Amino acid sequence: MIRLTRLNGRPFVLNAEMIRTVEQNPDTTISLVNGDHFIVKESMEEVVERAVEYGRSLRRLLPPD
């Protein structure tokens, strides 16, 4: 899960595994695999960084092979 901010300033948490696309035009728009869309204050780069870090944190929880 990643923390983001709606354009009205309200924070929310998004399941990063549901992200299909992230676009910046000029606002950052996140499209989910279920068809939902969110417009957020964070830049496209910030959203991608948070999603990547979320994935890394999940992999750290896996036991070593």
Backbone bond lengths (Angstrom), bond angles and torsions (degrees), N, CA, C in turn:
res aa  C-N    CA-C-N  psi(-1)  N-CA   C-N-CA  omega(-1)  CA-C   N-CA-C  phi
1 M - - - 1.444 - - 1.533 108.37 -
2 I 1.332 115.97 140.99 1.454 120.60 178.06 1.530 109.33 -124.17
3 R 1.324 115.38 143.75 1.469 121.60 178.91 1.523 109.16 -88.34
4 L 1.342 114.71 131.57 1.465 121.13 179.31 1.524 109.05 -137.14
5 T 1.326 115.82 174.82 1.460 121.30 -177.91 1.523 109.96 -129.66
6 R 1.326 116.48 125.90 1.465 120.79 175.32 1.527 108.95 -68.90
7 L 1.326 117.34 164.69 1.463 120.82 -179.43 1.524 112.35 -62.32
8 N 1.348 117.33 -25.74 1.468 119.96 179.03 1.525 112.42 -82.12
9 G 1.352 117.21 3.90 1.459 121.63 177.33 1.514 115.20 92.66
10 R 1.319 117.86 -5.08 1.463 120.42 -179.13 1.529 110.65 -81.11
11 P 1.321 116.50 126.42 1.470 119.77 178.51 1.529 110.46 -76.91
12 F 1.326 115.22 152.80 1.462 120.93 173.96 1.516 108.52 -152.72
13 V 1.316 115.15 168.46 1.463 121.01 -179.16 1.529 107.68 -117.49
14 L 1.322 115.97 134.02 1.457 122.03 -177.24 1.526 110.04 -120.62
15 N 1.317 116.08 138.22 1.458 121.00 175.76 1.528 107.90 -73.90
16 A 1.314 116.45 107.53 1.466 121.62 -175.70 1.521 112.60 -62.94
17 E 1.319 117.43 -22.29 1.462 120.20 179.81 1.526 112.12 -72.71
18 M 1.321 117.62 -12.64 1.460 122.27 -179.57 1.530 113.09 -92.70
19 I 1.353 117.08 -5.07 1.466 120.10 -176.74 1.525 110.78 -70.81
20 R 1.330 114.64 128.94 1.467 120.55 175.80 1.517 109.77 -99.91
21 T 1.356 116.45 -51.02 1.462 120.58 178.43 1.524 110.19 -142.15
22 V 1.342 114.94 156.11 1.458 122.34 172.81 1.519 105.94 -131.14
23 E 1.350 116.26 125.28 1.461 121.39 -179.04 1.519 109.42 -128.39
24 Q 1.319 115.78 152.32 1.456 120.65 175.75 1.517 107.42 -124.32
25 N 1.373 116.43 113.56 1.466 119.29 -173.55 1.531 113.87 -154.76
26 P 1.288 128.62 66.33 1.451 127.61 -19.33 1.529 112.27 -77.47
27 D 1.364 117.63 -23.19 1.464 118.75 177.84 1.522 109.68 -75.17
28 T 1.318 115.69 152.62 1.456 120.28 179.56 1.514 108.94 -81.01
29 T 1.329 116.06 121.81 1.456 122.77 -179.25 1.517 108.91 -115.27
30 I 1.334 115.68 126.62 1.459 122.00 179.40 1.520 107.74 -108.00
31 S 1.325 116.82 126.11 1.456 122.33 175.17 1.520 108.15 -106.42
32 L 1.322 116.14 134.81 1.460 121.23 179.63 1.520 110.62 -101.33
33 V 1.314 116.24 163.19 1.459 121.17 -178.94 1.528 111.89 -63.90
34 N 1.339 118.26 -22.56 1.465 121.10 -179.84 1.531 112.18 -88.97
35 G 1.351 117.52 2.94 1.452 121.37 177.73 1.518 114.83 96.72
36 D 1.328 118.71 -10.86 1.461 121.30 177.34 1.523 110.14 -68.13
37 H 1.343 115.44 152.69 1.466 122.05 178.31 1.520 108.86 -130.43
38 F 1.328 115.91 143.79 1.457 122.29 176.34 1.516 108.12 -132.16
39 I 1.336 116.16 137.90 1.462 121.68 173.67 1.517 106.02 -109.35
40 V 1.339 116.03 126.23 1.459 120.84 -172.92 1.527 111.20 -126.81
41 K 1.343 115.25 160.82 1.464 121.82 178.91 1.520 112.54 -73.96
42 E 1.319 116.90 -30.47 1.463 120.98 -176.44 1.535 110.31 -65.59
43 S 1.319 115.39 151.27 1.468 119.81 177.11 1.524 109.65 -73.61
44 M 1.325 114.93 163.95 1.454 120.26 177.54 1.531 109.90 -57.98
45 E 1.336 116.84 -41.20 1.463 120.99 -179.15 1.529 110.95 -62.62
46 E 1.343 117.25 -40.66 1.466 120.65 179.21 1.524 111.19 -63.70
47 V 1.327 116.41 -42.69 1.468 120.25 -179.88 1.527 109.65 -63.01
48 V 1.328 116.31 -44.48 1.469 119.91 -179.90 1.530 109.96 -63.55
49 E 1.337 117.68 -44.57 1.467 120.60 178.45 1.522 111.47 -57.76
50 R 1.322 116.78 -44.87 1.462 120.43 -178.78 1.524 111.36 -66.70
51 A 1.327 117.04 -38.93 1.460 120.28 178.58 1.527 110.92 -66.56
52 V 1.330 116.69 -41.33 1.469 120.35 178.93 1.529 109.79 -64.95
53 E 1.323 117.39 -44.29 1.465 120.62 179.25 1.524 111.16 -63.02
54 Y 1.312 116.71 -37.74 1.463 120.93 176.09 1.537 109.86 -59.64
55 G 1.334 116.74 -46.75 1.465 120.56 178.42 1.522 111.69 -61.69
56 R 1.328 116.80 -40.25 1.469 120.33 178.26 1.525 110.95 -64.06
57 S 1.330 115.98 -40.29 1.468 118.94 -179.64 1.525 111.05 -64.60
58 L 1.319 116.71 -34.57 1.467 119.54 177.13 1.519 111.22 -67.46
59 R 1.328 116.47 -40.84 1.473 119.99 -179.30 1.519 111.44 -66.92
60 R 1.348 117.82 -29.51 1.463 120.49 177.55 1.529 111.30 -67.44
61 L 1.320 117.40 -22.56 1.468 121.27 179.93 1.522 112.83 -79.28
62 L 1.338 116.76 -15.40 1.467 120.10 -179.33 1.526 110.01 -74.04
63 P 1.319 117.07 140.76 1.474 119.16 175.65 1.519 110.38 -69.03
64 P 1.332 117.46 150.12 1.472 119.78 178.37 1.517 110.78 -64.75
65 D 1.334 115.80 150.73 1.480 121.18 179.00 1.511 111.35 -69.14
